[in-house]
Amino acid sequence: MAGRDERMKEAAQRLTPFIPQNLRLDIFASLWEEYRDAGKLANELDCKPAVVNKWLKEGKSPNDKYMPRILSLALHSHKVRELLQRDVLEQIGSLLADLDIFPERKAEGDLGRILDVVDGKSRQILWYLWWNRHAEIGELAELTGAETDMEVLSRLRESINTAAKRVLGKEIVSFQSSKVDPVTGEKVLFSWWLEEDLLSSKRIGPLVDIFEENDHIIVIGQLPAPLELAREAQVECKNGVLRIRIERIKRSGLRIKGQE
C-alpha cells in the first residue's frame, strides 16, 4: 500500500505542470466540496487556512507547491478523473499536433484522424456537421456554449482547419453563402459545410465520442453501414462501462436482434 501511495504522489507531482489554471480551480473546487472547512483542508495540505481562503475568495488556482497534494487527495473522485482524462489529454494531444506528431489510430479515416487531434468543442462541431451536413454559425455557438460567433469562427478556422491542413493537407470545413444540399435538394444560405468526401471516408474500427453536459451525456458513434434502427434503446451502465442495445429493423418491417 505504501508503495502505491508513493507512486501516486510521484505521478501527481509529474502531472501537475500539465494541468492548466482553470482545471486546477475545478479540481480544488471538487476537493472543497468534500471538506467544506478551511482549517481541515489546510491541515491536509500543510498550509495555513488563510492560503485556502485566498483560493476561495480570489478565485486563484493553487500553485505547483500545493497542487500535487490537492490532486492526490481529489483523485478518488470520478469527476476529477474524468476532468483529467478529458482536458489534460486534449491539451497534450493539441501540443503534439502543433509539433506534427500524431498518435497511431485504431480507427482510421480522414475525419477520425482530425477528431484525434482537436479539442472537445471542435469535436462537437465536427460530429454535428457530420450529422447535419451543414450548420449556421448561431447553431454551432449554441452547441458549444460559445459567448460570441467570433469564438466559433476562431475554432473553425484556427483549430479545425489548421489541424486538417497539417494532417490532410487541406481544409475540411468551409463557409458557403448559398449552396444546394445534394441529398435534400434544399437551398441552404450562409452556413458552414463539412467536405463531402469526408462523409464517406473509409475507416477501420468504430469512431465513438462522449460529451458531458450539465445534466446529461451525449454518446455519438459511427455505424459500420447505414442501418434502420428502432427509436427505443436499452441503456445499461455498470462499473463505468456504458452498454447500448438497439434493435435493427428489416426493410420488410420485421425486427431482428440488434447490434450493440
Secondary structure, DSSP 8 states (H G I E B T S, - for coil): -HHHHHHHHHHHHHHGGGS-HHHHHHHHHHHHHHH--HHHHHHHHTS-HHHHHHHHHH-----TTTHHHHHHHHTT-HHHHHHIIIIIHHHHHHHHHHTT-----SS-SHHHHHHTTS-HHHHHHHHHHHHHSEE-HHHHHHHHT-SSHHHHHHIIIIIIIHHHHHHTSS--EEEEEEEE-TTT--EEEEEEEE-GGGGG---SS--EEEEE-SS-EEEEE--SS---EEEEEEEEEETTEEEEEEEEE-TTS-EE----
